[in-house]
Amino acid sequence: MDFLFEAQRWIYASLTATLSAFATTHDWAALAPVLPLGVVFGAVHALTPGHGKTVLASYLVGSRLAALRSLAVAGVLALTHVGSAVILALAASSLVTRTLGGVGRAPLLETLSRGLLAAIGVWLLWRAWRGRTHLHGEGLMVGVVAGLVPCPLTLFAMVAALGRGVPEAGLTFAVAMMLGVGLTLAAVALLTVVARDWVVATTVRHGASINGLSRILDALTGLLLLTIGLHELLL
């Protein structure tokens, strides 16, 4: 994990130098080398704490989504995670924390996301108790809520680009970051679905009821999301 944080500091420095060069020359060739790095680093950056991995895996454990739909949830989460940082930087940069320890954070959106996650957890617990069916588009909603916590590196890139008068450079880097983050979240989604389906199939072979197992998984998901939301709110 220390290696990941050291790599993150290095990418901050590289990105700052690249943005400064682009602001001077407006030569896209100066920006091009950092874009593949943005994809790779986006994937690695998403392995660090945060980025909705736990929320994504927790929800997919209790859902009945197939692999393809789980990828859609991961994609929406990545898009919202990076997109919220872009929108925040463009429209409400005054809400972004610029202290040394909290650079690139948006406390208001983080609180909103965590509160909504806790509410979704309560709803899933209630649904498990009542035995209700899953709603259409439910996974996408969870992806949006989990992604409301803005990507700190994208916020850093956008604020740095705006400060140098080259928002197009920040947006381009944000797209590269989104692809990288999406790759990591897609891998998490697929692994979770494969593991969930194996557990369900094994349990059913031993005589368990699909409906009963679904309610148990729903309750487990609700409890996990409620715990995550409350824990983050109380930190």
Contacts in CASP RR format, 6 or more apart in sequence:
PFRMAT RR
TARGET T0000
AUTHOR 0000-0000-0000
METHOD contacts of the structure
MODEL  1
MDFLFEAQRWIYASLTATLSAFATTHDWAALAPVLPLGVVFGAVHALTPG
HGKTVLASYLVGSRLAALRSLAVAGVLALTHVGSAVILALAASSLVTRTL
GGVGRAPLLETLSRGLLAAIGVWLLWRAWRGRTHLHGEGLMVGVVAGLVP
CPLTLFAMVAALGRGVPEAGLTFAVAMMLGVGLTLAAVALLTVVARDWVV
ATTVRHGASINGLSRILDALTGLLLLTIGLHELLL
1 48 0 8 1.000
4 44 0 8 1.000
4 45 0 8 1.000
4 47 0 8 1.000
4 48 0 8 1.000
5 48 0 8 1.000
7 41 0 8 1.000
7 44 0 8 1.000
8 41 0 8 1.000
8 45 0 8 1.000
8 48 0 8 1.000
8 153 0 8 1.000
11 37 0 8 1.000
11 38 0 8 1.000
11 41 0 8 1.000
11 153 0 8 1.000
12 153 0 8 1.000
12 156 0 8 1.000
14 34 0 8 1.000
14 37 0 8 1.000
15 34 0 8 1.000
15 156 0 8 1.000
15 157 0 8 1.000
15 160 0 8 1.000
15 173 0 8 1.000
16 160 0 8 1.000
18 30 0 8 1.000
18 31 0 8 1.000
18 33 0 8 1.000
18 34 0 8 1.000
18 169 0 8 1.000
19 157 0 8 1.000
19 160 0 8 1.000
19 161 0 8 1.000
19 164 0 8 1.000
19 166 0 8 1.000
19 169 0 8 1.000
19 170 0 8 1.000
20 164 0 8 1.000
21 27 0 8 1.000
21 30 0 8 1.000
22 28 0 8 1.000
22 30 0 8 1.000
22 31 0 8 1.000
22 164 0 8 1.000
22 166 0 8 1.000
22 169 0 8 1.000
23 164 0 8 1.000
23 165 0 8 1.000
23 166 0 8 1.000
23 169 0 8 1.000
26 166 0 8 1.000
31 169 0 8 1.000
31 172 0 8 1.000
31 173 0 8 1.000
34 173 0 8 1.000
35 172 0 8 1.000
35 173 0 8 1.000
35 176 0 8 1.000
36 176 0 8 1.000
37 176 0 8 1.000
38 173 0 8 1.000
38 176 0 8 1.000
38 177 0 8 1.000
38 180 0 8 1.000
39 176 0 8 1.000
39 177 0 8 1.000
39 179 0 8 1.000
39 180 0 8 1.000
39 183 0 8 1.000
40 180 0 8 1.000
41 153 0 8 1.000
41 177 0 8 1.000
41 180 0 8 1.000
42 153 0 8 1.000
42 176 0 8 1.000
42 177 0 8 1.000
42 179 0 8 1.000
42 180 0 8 1.000
42 181 0 8 1.000
42 184 0 8 1.000
43 180 0 8 1.000
43 181 0 8 1.000
43 182 0 8 1.000
43 183 0 8 1.000
43 184 0 8 1.000
44 184 0 8 1.000
45 51 0 8 1.000
45 151 0 8 1.000
45 153 0 8 1.000
45 177 0 8 1.000
45 181 0 8 1.000
46 53 0 8 1.000
46 180 0 8 1.000
46 181 0 8 1.000
46 182 0 8 1.000
46 184 0 8 1.000
46 185 0 8 1.000
47 184 0 8 1.000
50 149 0 8 1.000
51 81 0 8 1.000
51 151 0 8 1.000
51 181 0 8 1.000
51 184 0 8 1.000
51 185 0 8 1.000
52 77 0 8 1.000
52 81 0 8 1.000
52 146 0 8 1.000
52 147 0 8 1.000
52 149 0 8 1.000
52 185 0 8 1.000
53 184 0 8 1.000
53 185 0 8 1.000
53 188 0 8 1.000
54 224 0 8 1.000
54 228 0 8 1.000
55 77 0 8 1.000
55 117 0 8 1.000
55 142 0 8 1.000
55 143 0 8 1.000
55 146 0 8 1.000
55 225 0 8 1.000
55 228 0 8 1.000
56 73 0 8 1.000
56 74 0 8 1.000
56 77 0 8 1.000
56 142 0 8 1.000
56 143 0 8 1.000
56 146 0 8 1.000
56 185 0 8 1.000
56 188 0 8 1.000
56 189 0 8 1.000
56 192 0 8 1.000
57 188 0 8 1.000
57 189 0 8 1.000
57 192 0 8 1.000
58 221 0 8 1.000
58 222 0 8 1.000
58 224 0 8 1.000
58 225 0 8 1.000
58 228 0 8 1.000
59 73 0 8 1.000
59 139 0 8 1.000
59 142 0 8 1.000
59 143 0 8 1.000
59 221 0 8 1.000
59 225 0 8 1.000
60 70 0 8 1.000
60 73 0 8 1.000
60 189 0 8 1.000
60 192 0 8 1.000
60 193 0 8 1.000
60 196 0 8 1.000
61 192 0 8 1.000
61 196 0 8 1.000
61 217 0 8 1.000
61 220 0 8 1.000
61 221 0 8 1.000
61 224 0 8 1.000
62 196 0 8 1.000
62 214 0 8 1.000
62 217 0 8 1.000
62 218 0 8 1.000
62 220 0 8 1.000
62 221 0 8 1.000
63 70 0 8 1.000
63 134 0 8 1.000
63 138 0 8 1.000
63 139 0 8 1.000
63 221 0 8 1.000
64 134 0 8 1.000
64 214 0 8 1.000
65 73 0 8 1.000
65 139 0 8 1.000
65 193 0 8 1.000
66 193 0 8 1.000
67 189 0 8 1.000
67 190 0 8 1.000
67 193 0 8 1.000
67 194 0 8 1.000
69 139 0 8 1.000
70 189 0 8 1.000
70 190 0 8 1.000
70 192 0 8 1.000
70 193 0 8 1.000
71 186 0 8 1.000
71 189 0 8 1.000
71 190 0 8 1.000
72 140 0 8 1.000
73 139 0 8 1.000
73 140 0 8 1.000
73 142 0 8 1.000
73 143 0 8 1.000
73 189 0 8 1.000
74 182 0 8 1.000
74 185 0 8 1.000
74 186 0 8 1.000
74 188 0 8 1.000
74 189 0 8 1.000
75 182 0 8 1.000
75 185 0 8 1.000
75 186 0 8 1.000
76 139 0 8 1.000
76 140 0 8 1.000
76 143 0 8 1.000
76 144 0 8 1.000
77 143 0 8 1.000
77 144 0 8 1.000
77 146 0 8 1.000
77 147 0 8 1.000
77 182 0 8 1.000
77 185 0 8 1.000
78 178 0 8 1.000
78 180 0 8 1.000
78 181 0 8 1.000
78 182 0 8 1.000
78 185 0 8 1.000
79 178 0 8 1.000
80 143 0 8 1.000
80 144 0 8 1.000
80 146 0 8 1.000
80 147 0 8 1.000
80 148 0 8 1.000
81 146 0 8 1.000
81 147 0 8 1.000
81 149 0 8 1.000
81 150 0 8 1.000
81 151 0 8 1.000
81 178 0 8 1.000
81 181 0 8 1.000
82 151 0 8 1.000
82 154 0 8 1.000
82 174 0 8 1.000
82 177 0 8 1.000
82 178 0 8 1.000
82 181 0 8 1.000
83 150 0 8 1.000
83 151 0 8 1.000
83 154 0 8 1.000
83 174 0 8 1.000
83 178 0 8 1.000
84 106 0 8 1.000
84 109 0 8 1.000
84 147 0 8 1.000
84 148 0 8 1.000
84 149 0 8 1.000
84 150 0 8 1.000
84 151 0 8 1.000
85 106 0 8 1.000
85 150 0 8 1.000
85 151 0 8 1.000
85 152 0 8 1.000
85 154 0 8 1.000
85 155 0 8 1.000
85 158 0 8 1.000
85 174 0 8 1.000
86 154 0 8 1.000
86 158 0 8 1.000
86 171 0 8 1.000
86 174 0 8 1.000
88 95 0 8 1.000
88 96 0 8 1.000
88 106 0 8 1.000
88 109 0 8 1.000
88 150 0 8 1.000
88 155 0 8 1.000
89 96 0 8 1.000
89 154 0 8 1.000
89 155 0 8 1.000
89 158 0 8 1.000
89 159 0 8 1.000
89 162 0 8 1.000
90 158 0 8 1.000
90 162 0 8 1.000
90 167 0 8 1.000
93 159 0 8 1.000
93 162 0 8 1.000
95 106 0 8 1.000
95 107 0 8 1.000
95 108 0 8 1.000
95 109 0 8 1.000
96 104 0 8 1.000
96 105 0 8 1.000
96 106 0 8 1.000
96 155 0 8 1.000
96 159 0 8 1.000
97 103 0 8 1.000
97 104 0 8 1.000
97 105 0 8 1.000
97 106 0 8 1.000
97 107 0 8 1.000
98 104 0 8 1.000
103 152 0 8 1.000
103 156 0 8 1.000
104 150 0 8 1.000
104 152 0 8 1.000
104 155 0 8 1.000
104 156 0 8 1.000
104 159 0 8 1.000
105 150 0 8 1.000
105 152 0 8 1.000
105 155 0 8 1.000
106 149 0 8 1.000
106 150 0 8 1.000
106 155 0 8 1.000
109 148 0 8 1.000
109 149 0 8 1.000
109 150 0 8 1.000
110 148 0 8 1.000
110 149 0 8 1.000
110 232 0 8 1.000
111 233 0 8 1.000
112 148 0 8 1.000
113 145 0 8 1.000
113 146 0 8 1.000
113 147 0 8 1.000
113 148 0 8 1.000
113 149 0 8 1.000
114 149 0 8 1.000
114 228 0 8 1.000
114 229 0 8 1.000
114 230 0 8 1.000
114 232 0 8 1.000
114 233 0 8 1.000
115 229 0 8 1.000
115 233 0 8 1.000
116 145 0 8 1.000
116 148 0 8 1.000
117 145 0 8 1.000
117 146 0 8 1.000
117 225 0 8 1.000
117 226 0 8 1.000
117 228 0 8 1.000
117 229 0 8 1.000
117 232 0 8 1.000
118 225 0 8 1.000
118 226 0 8 1.000
118 228 0 8 1.000
118 229 0 8 1.000
118 230 0 8 1.000
118 233 0 8 1.000
120 141 0 8 1.000
120 142 0 8 1.000
120 145 0 8 1.000
120 222 0 8 1.000
120 225 0 8 1.000
121 221 0 8 1.000
121 222 0 8 1.000
121 223 0 8 1.000
121 224 0 8 1.000
121 225 0 8 1.000
121 226 0 8 1.000
122 222 0 8 1.000
122 226 0 8 1.000
123 222 0 8 1.000
124 218 0 8 1.000
124 219 0 8 1.000
124 221 0 8 1.000
124 222 0 8 1.000
124 225 0 8 1.000
125 218 0 8 1.000
125 219 0 8 1.000
125 222 0 8 1.000
125 223 0 8 1.000
125 226 0 8 1.000
127 218 0 8 1.000
128 215 0 8 1.000
128 216 0 8 1.000
128 218 0 8 1.000
128 219 0 8 1.000
128 222 0 8 1.000
129 219 0 8 1.000
131 211 0 8 1.000
131 215 0 8 1.000
131 218 0 8 1.000
151 177 0 8 1.000
151 181 0 8 1.000
153 177 0 8 1.000
154 173 0 8 1.000
154 174 0 8 1.000
154 177 0 8 1.000
154 178 0 8 1.000
157 170 0 8 1.000
157 173 0 8 1.000
157 174 0 8 1.000
157 177 0 8 1.000
158 167 0 8 1.000
158 170 0 8 1.000
158 171 0 8 1.000
158 174 0 8 1.000
160 170 0 8 1.000
161 167 0 8 1.000
161 168 0 8 1.000
161 169 0 8 1.000
161 170 0 8 1.000
161 171 0 8 1.000
161 173 0 8 1.000
162 170 0 8 1.000
196 217 0 8 1.000
200 210 0 8 1.000
200 213 0 8 1.000
203 213 0 8 1.000
204 210 0 8 1.000
204 213 0 8 1.000
END
